[in-house]
Amino acid sequence: MRYKKAVSMLVYGISILAILATTVGIFSKSGPGEFEHISVRGETITIFGRGIYQDMSVDVAIQGIAQDVVTLCIGIPFLLTALYFARKGSLKGRIMLSGSLLYFFLTYLFYLAMAMFNSLFLVYILLLSASFFALILMLFPLYFEIINQHFHSRLPVTFLGGFLIFNAVVIGSLWLQVVVPPLFRKVIPVDLDHYTTLIVQGFDLALFLPISFISGVLLIKRVPIGFLLGSVYFVFLSLLMTALSGKIIGMALTGVNVIPAIFIIPAINLTTILCSIIIFKNFKHKVNRDIEINL
């Protein structure tokens, strides 16, 4: 099976642009500093006032910087490592690359939709576009492979699929508690600050949590595509939960009360990493070296 060299070029482009976006996010400091702002809803919001995120609220800006650190120090090296193994013809490498591309797609989808307009706007567009098309180019050929044949029959699909379902149900329930009560009371959700709508909750409930739920069901039923979706999603979720752990730690370092999240999120993070390890340890054999790879 032949892979287009466009995948490699897109990944290199993502890496360069992500280095630019994350370093600017972490190290830019210009601006007046924190100040109070009255939103159109009459709420008093504390604005960060520094760097590329200077027009964001303090909590969201801190989380953005923390995720930039994780993306720069873990996400980009992981992406390039996965590309290296994918170019060698490794099915594991191709799954890792697909999962890491999904992480970059989600990250810059949120940055583009939620971050206040800034000088990195076009960079976010390019990152979102490149990660989307690279992900499609990776997943499409994998869809036509019989992925389930690469796994041992002892793979604990009930545990792995059950965790994906659990993740979707629990996170979805938490988000619905944020979304539904204000709709019935016809009030603005708590902590919406000066933003327009609930971006994270909306995209999670519409896209990413249903993917987790469906992947879990298909994996438990041992449907071939369930092995593909489940393994890719666990790589993605491991990176995403690492970023979320980084956000929790970043907020804790600024004095925000993050209990019980400081215990719950890292525990879920470790579980996702454990599940990813279980998946990769249950590969039956290496990819046929006669398959032509042209990344």
ChimeraX attribute file (.defattr): number of C-alpha atoms within 10 A of each C-alpha:
attribute: neighborCount
match mode: 1-to-1
recipient: residues
	/A:1	11
	/A:2	10
	/A:3	15
	/A:4	13
	/A:5	12
	/A:6	15
	/A:7	22
	/A:8	19
	/A:9	14
	/A:10	19
	/A:11	22
	/A:12	17
	/A:13	16
	/A:14	25
	/A:15	21
	/A:16	13
	/A:17	18
	/A:18	23
	/A:19	17
	/A:20	14
	/A:21	21
	/A:22	21
	/A:23	16
	/A:24	17
	/A:25	21
	/A:26	19
	/A:27	11
	/A:28	14
	/A:29	15
	/A:30	11
	/A:31	14
	/A:32	11
	/A:33	12
	/A:34	15
	/A:35	12
	/A:36	13
	/A:37	16
	/A:38	13
	/A:39	12
	/A:40	10
	/A:41	9
	/A:42	10
	/A:43	14
	/A:44	13
	/A:45	18
	/A:46	18
	/A:47	23
	/A:48	23
	/A:49	21
	/A:50	18
	/A:51	19
	/A:52	25
	/A:53	26
	/A:54	21
	/A:55	21
	/A:56	24
	/A:57	24
	/A:58	20
	/A:59	17
	/A:60	18
	/A:61	23
	/A:62	21
	/A:63	20
	/A:64	23
	/A:65	22
	/A:66	24
	/A:67	26
	/A:68	25
	/A:69	20
	/A:70	20
	/A:71	27
	/A:72	20
	/A:73	13
	/A:74	14
	/A:75	24
	/A:76	22
	/A:77	13
	/A:78	17
	/A:79	24
	/A:80	18
	/A:81	15
	/A:82	23
	/A:83	25
	/A:84	17
	/A:85	17
	/A:86	23
	/A:87	20
	/A:88	17
	/A:89	22
	/A:90	19
	/A:91	21
	/A:92	20
	/A:93	19
	/A:94	22
	/A:95	27
	/A:96	27
	/A:97	29
	/A:98	30
	/A:99	28
	/A:100	30
	/A:101	30
	/A:102	23
	/A:103	24
	/A:104	27
	/A:105	21
	/A:106	21
	/A:107	21
	/A:108	21
	/A:109	22
	/A:110	16
	/A:111	19
	/A:112	20
	/A:113	12
	/A:114	17
	/A:115	21
	/A:116	16
	/A:117	15
	/A:118	13
	/A:119	10
	/A:120	18
	/A:121	15
	/A:122	12
	/A:123	17
	/A:124	22
	/A:125	14
	/A:126	17
	/A:127	26
	/A:128	22
	/A:129	17
	/A:130	23
	/A:131	27
	/A:132	19
	/A:133	16
	/A:134	23
	/A:135	22
	/A:136	15
	/A:137	16
	/A:138	21
	/A:139	19
	/A:140	10
	/A:141	12
	/A:142	18
	/A:143	13
	/A:144	10
	/A:145	14
	/A:146	12
	/A:147	19
	/A:148	18
	/A:149	13
	/A:150	17
	/A:151	16
	/A:152	14
	/A:153	13
	/A:154	7
	/A:155	15
	/A:156	16
	/A:157	21
	/A:158	15
	/A:159	14
	/A:160	25
	/A:161	26
	/A:162	18
	/A:163	20
	/A:164	27
	/A:165	20
	/A:166	15
	/A:167	19
	/A:168	21
	/A:169	16
	/A:170	12
	/A:171	15
	/A:172	19
	/A:173	13
	/A:174	11
	/A:175	17
	/A:176	14
	/A:177	11
	/A:178	16
	/A:179	17
	/A:180	12
	/A:181	13
	/A:182	13
	/A:183	11
	/A:184	8
	/A:185	9
	/A:186	9
	/A:187	9
	/A:188	14
	/A:189	16
	/A:190	9
	/A:191	13
	/A:192	14
	/A:193	23
	/A:194	20
	/A:195	15
	/A:196	8
	/A:197	13
	/A:198	15
	/A:199	16
	/A:200	15
	/A:201	17
	/A:202	14
	/A:203	14
	/A:204	17
	/A:205	18
	/A:206	12
	/A:207	10
	/A:208	15
	/A:209	21
	/A:210	17
	/A:211	18
	/A:212	23
	/A:213	21
	/A:214	17
	/A:215	28
	/A:216	29
	/A:217	20
	/A:218	19
	/A:219	27
	/A:220	18
	/A:221	14
	/A:222	16
	/A:223	14
	/A:224	17
	/A:225	19
	/A:226	22
	/A:227	26
	/A:228	22
	/A:229	23
	/A:230	28
	/A:231	26
	/A:232	24
	/A:233	27
	/A:234	28
	/A:235	25
	/A:236	26
	/A:237	24
	/A:238	23
	/A:239	25
	/A:240	24
	/A:241	20
	/A:242	24
	/A:243	25
	/A:244	19
	/A:245	25
	/A:246	23
	/A:247	24
	/A:248	24
	/A:249	18
	/A:250	21
	/A:251	21
	/A:252	14
	/A:253	12
	/A:254	10
	/A:255	8
	/A:256	12
	/A:257	12
	/A:258	14
	/A:259	10
	/A:260	8
	/A:261	13
	/A:262	17
	/A:263	12
	/A:264	11
	/A:265	17
	/A:266	18
	/A:267	13
	/A:268	18
	/A:269	20
	/A:270	14
	/A:271	16
	/A:272	26
	/A:273	19
	/A:274	14
	/A:275	22
	/A:276	22
	/A:277	13
	/A:278	15
	/A:279	22
	/A:280	16
	/A:281	12
	/A:282	15
	/A:283	19
	/A:284	13
	/A:285	11
	/A:286	11
	/A:287	14
	/A:288	10
	/A:289	10
	/A:290	8
	/A:291	10
	/A:292	13
	/A:293	16
	/A:294	16
	/A:295	17
